[in-house]
Each structure stands twice: as C-alpha cells, then as structure tokens.
C-alpha cells in the first residue's frame, strides 16, 4: 500500500476486491484520504404523487452540479412498515418518498426548494437540525429490519436505468401478484445511481407460503428472469 491516489502499476486489485463484495477476498487494511467536513448539510424528505413523479424529482436533483450526497427512494408500504416496527412517523403520507441529502460550504436549502417547486412538489420536510436529520434517515435505514419482521424475505439487489424504473416496478409487482397475491413486494434504494432493493416477503407465521416462497425455486423463476 503505497498510498498513491492513483496507482497504474499492474491490475486494479482494489477495484476487483471491492467489486467482488467479499467473494474473492477480505480487505484487512486500507489507506483512506480524509477531506474537510462541509459547513452545511441539507436533508429533506420529499413526497411524490407516483413513481414517475419521483423519477422526475430525482432527475432534477441530479442535474445540480455538486454537493448531492444521497438520493434515496422509498414506497409508502416500506415507510408504513418502518412506522409500525419502530414508531418512526413520517411527516406526511404520499405514495412514494425521496430522501435527499446535500453538502456544501454554503446553505443549499434554497436551491433544493427551487428544484422542488419546479417539480410541483406539494409535500416536503426539511431537517432543521441533526436530530430531525437522523429521524428522516431512520425512515430509510430501518427498511431492512422492518421488512424482516414480516418474514424472511427474498432479496434482490438490482441496478436499472432511472427512466426504466417505473415500468420495472409495475412489472415486478404484477409478476409476483400472479404467482401469489399474498406476497408483499417492497422496493427501495439508491435512486441516484439506479441501484435498488426488491424484497418479497410473506407472513412469517404462514409456514406453508413461507416454505413455498423460499423452497420452490421454480415458483419465483419468473421474477428472477425479470430481474436478471
């Protein structure tokens, strides 16, 4: 580890190991480059009338030249599960949500507000401090634990171009509904880079359906064909 910002010697082992997600090896040491913290962090939860509206908002936010740290997307059902499991109450209720965070040396709240007005956003909540920021992030970060309380879900980690995401979500939900209407599909993830989580779960107390969901690979083959 020479500590070089860019080392052109030989293969890019760093990229290979990080991209393998632990399947090729385990990273035991690393050299990190630290940067000064920005003076302002702007965090907002945005309500969306539907997934197409959410994608319009995401696209507009991503056109901002700098300072966009995170753009997360969540469905109403996922947010409801977090509220039920952990008591984290959203500031409003809409079909879809986008969580945005921006960092800069100047306050970006007015810039973000202008984007939201241009996107016809009716509901939004801007964190007034670190406590509110943590509460907004809990809505996103508790998704995995909240979904697991339904039952052990099938998990798919997918990457898809943003413009295709609305049609993809409809196709996944329709496919799963045809296989078993009792299976719940919750979709959330990193909208900024098109990476999302598709999780399908049934009531943990329904041993028959849970067994079919996890034990019969042929039953969820149509979903896997759609995803992969």
C-alpha positions as CSV (number, residue, x, y, z in Angstrom):
1,X,0.0,0.0,0.0
2,X,1.9,3.0,-1.3
3,X,-0.8,5.5,-0.5
4,X,-1.0,6.8,-4.1
5,X,-4.2,8.5,-5.2
6,X,-3.9,6.5,-8.5
7,X,-1.5,3.6,-9.0
8,X,-1.3,2.4,-12.6
9,X,1.0,-0.5,-11.8
10,X,-0.4,-3.9,-12.8
11,X,-4.0,-4.9,-12.2
12,X,-6.6,-2.8,-10.4
13,X,-6.8,-5.1,-7.4
14,X,-8.6,-2.5,-5.3
15,X,-11.5,-2.3,-7.8
16,X,-11.5,-6.1,-8.2
17,X,-11.7,-6.8,-4.5
18,X,-14.2,-4.1,-3.7
19,X,-16.4,-5.1,-6.6
20,X,-16.4,-8.8,-5.6
21,X,-18.3,-7.9,-2.3
22,X,-16.3,-10.4,-0.3
23,X,-16.4,-13.4,-2.7
24,X,-12.7,-13.1,-3.7
25,X,-11.1,-12.0,-0.5
26,X,-11.4,-9.9,2.6
27,X,-9.9,-6.4,3.0
28,X,-7.8,-6.3,6.2
29,X,-6.2,-2.9,5.8
30,X,-6.8,0.3,3.9
31,X,-5.4,3.8,3.4
32,X,-8.1,6.5,3.5
33,X,-8.0,10.1,2.3
34,X,-9.9,12.4,4.6
35,X,-11.4,15.7,3.4
36,X,-12.7,18.6,5.5
37,X,-16.3,18.4,6.5
38,X,-18.7,20.8,4.7
39,X,-20.2,23.7,6.7
40,X,-23.8,22.9,5.7
41,X,-25.7,19.6,5.3
42,X,-29.2,19.9,3.8
43,X,-31.5,16.9,4.3
44,X,-35.1,16.7,3.1
45,X,-37.9,14.2,2.7
46,X,-39.9,14.7,-0.4
47,X,-43.4,13.4,-1.2
48,X,-44.2,12.1,-4.6
49,X,-47.6,11.5,-6.2
50,X,-46.4,8.4,-8.1
51,X,-43.1,6.8,-9.2
52,X,-43.0,8.8,-12.4
53,X,-43.2,12.0,-10.3
54,X,-40.4,10.6,-8.1
55,X,-38.2,9.9,-11.1
56,X,-38.8,13.5,-12.3
57,X,-37.7,14.8,-8.9
58,X,-34.6,12.6,-8.8
59,X,-33.6,13.6,-12.3
60,X,-33.9,17.3,-11.5
61,X,-31.8,16.9,-8.3
62,X,-29.1,15.0,-10.1
63,X,-28.7,17.9,-12.6
64,X,-27.3,20.0,-9.7
65,X,-23.6,20.4,-10.3
66,X,-22.2,19.4,-6.9
67,X,-23.0,18.6,-3.3
68,X,-25.5,15.8,-3.8
69,X,-24.6,13.1,-1.4
70,X,-27.6,10.8,-1.4
71,X,-30.9,10.4,-3.2
72,X,-33.0,7.5,-1.8
73,X,-36.4,6.3,-2.9
74,X,-39.0,4.5,-0.8
75,X,-42.5,3.3,-1.3
76,X,-45.4,4.1,1.1
77,X,-45.6,0.5,2.1
78,X,-42.0,0.4,3.2
79,X,-42.4,3.6,5.2
80,X,-45.5,2.2,6.8
81,X,-43.6,-0.9,7.9
82,X,-40.9,1.2,9.5
83,X,-43.5,3.2,11.3
84,X,-45.2,0.1,12.6
85,X,-42.0,-1.6,13.6
86,X,-40.1,1.3,15.2
87,X,-42.6,4.1,15.7
88,X,-40.8,6.4,13.2
89,X,-43.7,8.6,12.0
90,X,-43.3,10.2,8.6
91,X,-44.1,14.0,8.4
92,X,-46.7,13.3,5.6
93,X,-48.1,10.3,3.7
94,X,-47.6,10.0,-0.1
95,X,-47.4,7.1,-2.5
96,X,-43.7,7.4,-2.8
97,X,-40.9,9.3,-1.0
98,X,-37.5,10.6,-2.0
99,X,-34.9,11.3,0.7
100,X,-32.3,13.9,-0.4
101,X,-29.0,15.0,1.3
102,X,-26.7,17.7,0.0
103,X,-23.4,19.0,1.5
104,X,-21.6,22.3,0.7
105,X,-19.9,25.2,2.3
106,X,-23.0,27.3,1.7
107,X,-26.6,26.5,2.5
108,X,-28.2,24.6,-0.4
109,X,-31.7,24.6,1.1
110,X,-32.9,27.4,-1.2
111,X,-31.5,25.7,-4.3
112,X,-33.3,22.4,-3.3
113,X,-36.5,24.3,-2.6
114,X,-36.4,25.8,-6.1
115,X,-36.0,22.4,-7.7
116,X,-38.9,21.0,-5.7
117,X,-41.2,23.9,-6.8
118,X,-40.2,23.3,-10.4
119,X,-41.2,19.6,-9.9
120,X,-44.6,20.5,-8.5
121,X,-43.9,19.0,-5.1
122,X,-46.7,19.5,-2.6
123,X,-45.2,17.8,0.4
124,X,-41.7,18.1,1.8
125,X,-39.9,18.3,5.1
126,X,-36.5,20.0,5.6
127,X,-34.5,18.9,8.6
128,X,-33.9,21.8,10.9
129,X,-31.0,20.2,12.7
130,X,-29.1,17.0,13.4
131,X,-32.0,15.4,15.4
132,X,-34.5,15.8,12.6
133,X,-31.9,14.7,10.1
134,X,-31.4,11.5,12.0
135,X,-35.2,10.9,12.2
136,X,-35.5,11.3,8.4
137,X,-32.7,8.9,7.8
138,X,-34.2,6.4,10.2
139,X,-37.2,6.1,7.8
140,X,-34.8,4.8,5.1
141,X,-32.2,2.9,7.2
142,X,-34.8,0.8,9.1
143,X,-36.3,-0.6,6.0
144,X,-34.4,-3.9,6.0
145,X,-35.2,-4.6,9.7
146,X,-38.8,-3.6,9.3
147,X,-39.4,-5.8,6.2
148,X,-37.7,-8.8,8.0
149,X,-40.4,-8.5,10.7
150,X,-42.9,-9.6,8.1
151,X,-40.9,-12.8,7.5
152,X,-37.6,-13.8,5.9
153,X,-37.8,-12.0,2.5
154,X,-36.4,-12.9,-0.9
155,X,-33.8,-10.2,-1.6
156,X,-32.7,-8.9,-4.9
157,X,-30.1,-6.2,-5.4
158,X,-30.7,-4.6,-8.8
159,X,-29.3,-1.8,-10.9
160,X,-31.5,-0.3,-13.6
161,X,-31.6,3.0,-15.6
162,X,-33.8,5.5,-13.9
163,X,-36.0,6.0,-16.9
164,X,-36.9,2.3,-16.8
165,X,-37.6,2.1,-13.1
166,X,-41.4,2.8,-13.1
167,X,-42.1,0.2,-15.7
168,X,-39.8,-2.3,-13.9
169,X,-41.6,-1.8,-10.6
170,X,-45.0,-2.4,-12.2
171,X,-43.7,-5.5,-14.0
172,X,-42.2,-6.9,-10.8
173,X,-45.4,-6.3,-8.7
174,X,-47.6,-7.8,-11.4
175,X,-45.5,-10.8,-11.8
176,X,-45.4,-11.5,-8.0
177,X,-49.1,-10.9,-7.7
178,X,-49.8,-13.5,-10.3
179,X,-47.6,-16.0,-8.5
180,X,-49.1,-15.4,-5.1
181,X,-51.2,-12.3,-4.2
182,X,-50.3,-12.7,-0.5
183,X,-46.7,-11.9,-1.1
184,X,-45.7,-8.3,-0.4
185,X,-43.1,-6.6,-2.6
186,X,-41.3,-3.6,-1.1
187,X,-38.9,-1.6,-3.3
188,X,-36.4,1.0,-2.0
189,X,-32.8,2.0,-2.7
190,X,-30.2,4.4,-4.0
191,X,-32.1,6.3,-6.8
192,X,-29.0,8.4,-7.6
193,X,-27.2,5.5,-9.2
194,X,-30.1,3.4,-10.2
195,X,-29.4,0.8,-7.5
196,X,-32.5,-0.6,-5.8
197,X,-33.6,-3.4,-3.4
198,X,-36.5,-5.6,-4.4
199,X,-37.7,-7.6,-1.3
200,X,-40.6,-10.1,-1.4
201,X,-42.0,-11.4,1.9
202,X,-44.9,-13.3,3.3
203,X,-46.3,-13.5,6.9
204,X,-43.7,-15.3,9.0
205,X,-46.5,-17.3,10.7
206,X,-47.6,-18.7,7.4
207,X,-45.3,-21.7,7.2
208,X,-46.8,-23.1,4.0
209,X,-46.5,-19.9,2.0
210,X,-43.1,-19.1,3.5
211,X,-41.8,-22.6,2.6
212,X,-43.1,-22.2,-1.0
213,X,-41.5,-18.8,-1.3
214,X,-38.1,-19.9,-0.3
215,X,-38.2,-23.6,-1.1
216,X,-39.7,-23.8,-4.6
217,X,-37.2,-22.0,-6.8
218,X,-39.4,-22.7,-9.9
219,X,-42.2,-20.5,-8.4
220,X,-40.1,-17.4,-8.3
221,X,-38.2,-18.1,-11.5
222,X,-40.4,-15.6,-13.4
223,X,-39.4,-12.9,-11.0
224,X,-35.7,-13.8,-11.4
225,X,-36.0,-13.8,-15.2
226,X,-37.5,-10.3,-15.0
227,X,-34.7,-9.0,-12.7
228,X,-31.7,-10.7,-14.2
